[in-house]
Amino acid sequence: MKIPLVTEIQRFSLQDGPGIRTTIFLKGCPLRCPWCHNPETQDVRQEFYYYPSRCVGCGRCVAVCPAGTSRLVRNADGRTIVELDRTDCQRCMRCVAACLTDARTTVGQRMSVEEILREVLSDSLFYRNSGGGITISGGDPLFHPVFTLELARRIKERKVHVAIETSCFPKNREVIQPLLEFVDLFIVDLKSLNPKKHEEVVGWPLQPILDNIEHLIRSGANVRIHIPVIPGFNDSPQDFTDYISYLSRHAKQLEGVDILNYHTYGEGKYCSLGREKEYQYLGVEENPPDKVVPLVKGLKLAGIESVTIGGLVGITADRDETTRDAATRCIT
């Protein structure tokens, strides 16, 4: 079994499923959403963050780099600094090991199923008392189907609630089918319902994702939809109408819908990974909180009982006068 890299194990998470949870972020995703706020989880390979503000210009990283990606230069103030060009980086991580000030830190560590279990099951008391559990996320955990299946099975053996956050991207349904036995909740990102836009921008065809969502529903799985609302991509009245129309067909089968408004938290990560030129949303402003109110109200009126903004607070259709205030409070 190929063991993926883990970028983070996040404790006391409140937005990745019910109750208090621990979320495991696996590294690797086939999609390339240009607004992604976790770019460190996209590439399956190990990377490193570089924080120039912590660098003291000691040159230790320069001395150990076999590819010559780092060199010492003097800046305009006459201070010695490190100039970094990752083009030929071999990802050997020698520079990270040599750094004494944590100006370079590794992104992604190899952890076996047993090592993950030891860490995440230590909080079992919180799961039981809050109705929570463990969420396998990414990246996309279905990018590592064998490992994810084994991890979900081993967690379920301990009678802990298991959730998976995924885009449901696989074209091969056999990747998802065996998980039905061990996963209590599938949290599925639905980026757009426009096939052309989905493939051009996200980099993956839409239809296999819809087929997998509908297969999960037909199989009796618990499914909750995440809708990331992105400025200029899927926040038009037509986009909202498409979401309401499609999801209304499954209103009674869905666990609910969480609307996640675009935020700028990922900008710094792209810079620290040396990938700032890839980030197409640099400088794009977040939508005003009430932007998603028509979508919230439409989903509620379509019969979806549980609709949240930011995954925290439910909005009820029979309290229209409070909807706008609730949206303002809940956006994160």
C-alpha positions in Angstrom: 0.0 0.0 0.0 1.4 3.3 -1.0 1.5 5.7 1.9 0.7 9.4 1.1 2.1 12.4 2.8 0.1 14.1 5.6 0.3 17.9 5.6 -1.6 18.4 8.9 -3.7 16.7 11.6 -6.0 19.4 12.8 -7.7 18.9 16.2 -10.9 20.5 17.5 -12.2 21.2 14.0 -15.8 22.4 13.9 -16.4 22.8 10.2 -15.6 19.3 8.8 -18.6 17.4 10.0 -20.7 17.1 13.1 -19.4 17.7 16.6 -15.8 18.1 17.6 -13.5 16.5 15.1 -10.0 15.8 14.1 -9.2 16.4 10.4 -6.5 14.5 8.6 -5.2 16.4 5.5 -3.6 14.1 2.9 -1.4 15.5 0.2 -2.5 15.2 -3.4 -5.4 16.4 -5.6 -6.0 16.0 -9.3 -8.1 19.2 -9.5 -6.4 22.6 -9.8 -9.0 25.1 -8.5 -7.4 28.5 -8.9 -8.8 29.8 -5.6 -7.6 26.8 -3.6 -6.8 28.0 0.0 -4.8 24.8 0.7 -2.2 24.8 -2.1 0.2 22.8 0.0 -2.2 19.8 -0.4 -2.2 19.7 -4.2 1.1 18.2 -5.1 1.7 14.6 -3.9 5.4 15.4 -3.4 7.1 16.9 -0.4 7.6 20.7 -0.5 8.9 23.4 1.9 7.7 26.8 3.0 10.2 29.6 3.0 9.7 32.6 5.3 12.2 35.3 4.3 11.4 37.3 7.5 12.9 34.5 9.6 16.1 34.2 7.5 19.3 35.6 9.0 21.4 35.0 5.9 23.7 32.5 7.6 24.2 30.6 4.3 23.8 27.1 5.7 21.1 26.3 3.2 23.3 27.5 0.3 26.1 25.2 1.4 24.0 22.0 1.5 21.9 22.5 -1.6 23.0 20.1 -4.4 21.1 21.9 -7.1 22.3 25.5 -6.3 18.8 26.8 -5.9 19.9 29.2 -3.1 22.5 31.8 -3.1 23.6 34.7 -0.9 23.2 38.2 -2.1 23.2 41.7 -0.7 20.0 43.6 -0.8 19.5 47.4 -1.2 20.1 47.9 2.5 23.4 46.1 2.3 22.1 43.1 4.3 23.0 39.6 3.3 20.0 37.6 2.3 19.2 34.3 0.6 17.9 34.4 -3.0 15.8 31.3 -3.8 15.0 29.9 -7.2 13.1 26.6 -6.9 13.3 25.8 -10.7 15.8 23.0 -10.2 14.9 22.0 -6.7 15.4 18.3 -6.0 13.1 18.3 -2.9 15.9 16.7 -0.9 15.0 18.9 2.1 18.6 19.3 3.1 18.1 23.0 3.3 15.3 22.6 5.7 17.4 20.3 8.0 20.2 22.9 7.9 18.1 25.9 8.7 18.4 27.0 12.4 15.7 29.6 12.4 12.7 27.7 10.9 12.9 30.0 7.8 12.3 26.8 5.9 9.8 24.2 7.1 8.8 20.9 5.5 5.3 20.5 4.0 4.2 16.9 4.2 5.3 13.9 6.3 5.0 10.2 5.7 2.7 8.7 8.3 1.5 5.1 8.4 -2.1 4.2 9.3 -0.9 3.1 12.7 0.9 6.4 13.4 -2.2 8.4 12.3 -4.5 6.3 14.5 -2.3 6.8 17.6 -2.6 10.5 17.2 -6.3 10.9 16.2 -7.7 8.3 18.6 -6.2 10.1 21.6 -9.2 12.5 21.4 -11.9 9.8 21.4 -13.4 11.2 24.6 -14.2 14.5 22.8 -15.7 12.6 19.9 -18.1 10.7 22.1 -19.2 13.6 24.2 -19.8 15.9 21.2 -21.1 13.5 18.6 -18.0 14.2 16.6 -15.4 12.0 15.0 -12.6 12.0 12.4 -12.6 13.5 9.0 -10.3 12.4 6.2 -9.6 15.4 3.9 -7.0 16.8 1.6 -6.2 17.5 -1.2 -8.6 14.7 -1.9 -8.5 11.4 0.0 -9.9 9.6 -3.0 -6.5 10.3 -4.7 -5.2 7.7 -2.4 -8.0 5.1 -2.5 -6.3 2.1 -1.0 -4.8 4.0 1.9 -8.0 6.0 2.6 -10.1 2.8 2.6 -7.8 1.1 5.1 -7.7 4.2 7.3 -11.5 4.6 7.3 -11.9 0.9 8.1 -9.5 1.0 11.0 -11.1 4.1 12.4 -14.6 2.6 12.1 -13.4 -0.5 13.9 -12.9 1.8 16.9 -16.6 2.8 16.6 -15.6 6.4 15.7 -17.7 8.5 13.3 -15.9 8.7 9.9 -16.3 11.5 7.4 -14.6 12.1 4.1 -14.2 15.5 2.3 -13.9 14.9 -1.4 -14.7 16.3 -4.8 -16.0 12.8 -5.9 -13.7 13.2 -8.9 -12.9 9.5 -9.8 -14.2 8.3 -13.2 -14.0 4.8 -11.8 -16.9 4.2 -9.4 -15.1 1.2 -7.8 -12.9 3.7 -6.0 -16.0 4.9 -4.0 -18.0 1.7 -3.7 -15.9 0.0 -0.9 -16.0 3.1 1.2 -19.7 2.9 1.7 -19.2 0.3 4.4 -17.0 2.4 6.6 -17.8 6.1 5.9 -20.6 7.7 7.9 -20.7 11.0 6.0 -19.4 12.1 2.6 -18.8 15.8 2.4 -18.7 16.6 -1.3 -17.4 19.9 -2.9 -19.6 21.0 -5.8 -17.6 23.7 -7.6 -19.9 24.5 -10.5 -22.8 23.0 -12.5 -21.6 24.5 -15.8 -19.8 21.6 -17.5 -17.7 23.8 -19.8 -16.6 26.2 -17.0 -16.0 23.3 -14.6 -13.6 21.6 -17.0 -11.8 24.7 -18.2 -11.3 26.3 -14.8 -11.2 23.4 -12.3 -9.4 21.0 -14.8 -11.8 18.1 -14.5 -15.1 17.0 -16.2 -18.2 17.6 -14.2 -20.3 14.6 -15.2 -18.3 11.9 -13.3 -18.6 14.0 -10.2 -22.4 14.3 -10.5 -22.6 10.5 -11.3 -20.7 9.7 -8.1 -22.8 12.0 -6.0 -26.0 10.4 -7.3 -24.5 6.9 -6.8 -23.8 7.8 -3.2 -27.4 9.0 -2.7 -28.9 5.9 -4.4 -26.7 3.7 -2.2 -28.1 5.3 0.9 -25.0 7.1 1.9 -25.2 10.3 4.0 -24.1 13.1 1.8 -23.5 16.8 2.6 -22.7 19.3 -0.2 -20.1 22.0 0.1 -20.6 25.0 -2.3 -17.5 27.3 -2.4 -18.9 30.6 -3.7 -16.1 32.2 -5.7 -16.2 35.8 -7.1 -16.5 35.8 -10.8 -16.7 32.0 -11.1 -19.9 30.7 -9.6 -21.6 33.6 -7.8 -24.0 34.8 -10.6 -27.8 34.6 -10.3 -27.6 31.8 -13.0 -25.1 29.8 -11.0 -27.3 30.1 -7.9 -30.3 29.0 -10.0 -28.4 26.0 -11.3 -27.4 24.9 -7.8 -31.0 25.2 -6.5 -32.4 23.4 -9.5 -30.0 20.5 -9.2 -29.9 20.0 -5.5 -33.7 20.3 -5.2 -34.0 16.9 -6.9 -32.2 15.4 -3.9 -33.5 17.7 -1.2 -34.9 14.8 1.0 -31.9 12.6 0.6 -29.1 15.1 1.4 -27.9 15.7 4.9 -27.6 19.4 4.0 -25.6 22.1 2.2 -22.8 24.3 3.5 -22.1 27.5 1.6 -18.5 28.5 1.9 -17.8 32.1 0.8 -14.4 32.7 -0.8 -11.7 34.0 1.5 -8.1 35.2 1.1 -6.4 33.0 3.7 -4.4 31.0 1.1 -2.5 34.0 -0.4 0.4 33.7 2.1 0.8 30.0 1.5 1.3 30.4 -2.2 4.1 32.9 -1.5 5.7 30.7 1.1 5.7 27.8 -1.4 7.2 29.9 -4.1 4.0 29.6 -6.2 2.7 33.1 -6.0 2.6 33.4 -9.8 0.1 30.6 -9.9 -2.4 32.3 -7.6 -5.0 33.9 -10.0 -7.0 35.4 -7.1 -4.3 37.6 -5.7 -6.0 40.9 -4.8 -9.6 39.6 -5.4 -11.9 40.9 -2.7 -14.2 38.7 -0.7 -17.9 38.9 -1.5 -20.1 40.9 0.9 -21.7 38.6 3.4 -25.2 39.0 2.0 -24.1 37.9 -1.5 -25.1 34.3 -0.7 -28.5 35.2 0.8 -30.5 34.4 -2.4 -28.8 31.0 -2.6 -29.5 30.2 1.0 -33.2 31.1 0.7 -33.6 29.3 -2.6 -32.1 26.1 -1.2 -34.3 26.3 1.9 -37.4 26.9 -0.2 -36.4 23.9 -2.4 -36.8 21.7 0.7 -33.3 21.3 1.9 -33.7 21.6 5.7 -30.1 22.1 6.8 -28.3 25.0 5.0 -25.4 26.7 6.7 -23.0 29.5 5.9 -19.5 28.7 6.8 -20.6 25.3 8.0 -21.6 26.7 11.4 -25.1 28.1 11.6 -28.3 26.8 10.0 -30.6 29.3 8.2 -34.3 28.6 8.3 -36.6 29.6 5.4 -39.4 30.6 7.8 -37.2 33.3 9.4 -36.6 35.5 6.3 -36.3 38.7 8.4 -33.2 37.3 10.1 -31.5 35.7 7.1 -29.5 38.7 6.2 -28.2 39.2 9.8 -27.4 35.6 10.1 -25.4 35.7 6.9 -23.4 38.6 8.2 -22.6 36.8 11.4 -21.6 33.4 10.0 -19.3 34.2 7.1 -15.7 33.3 8.0 
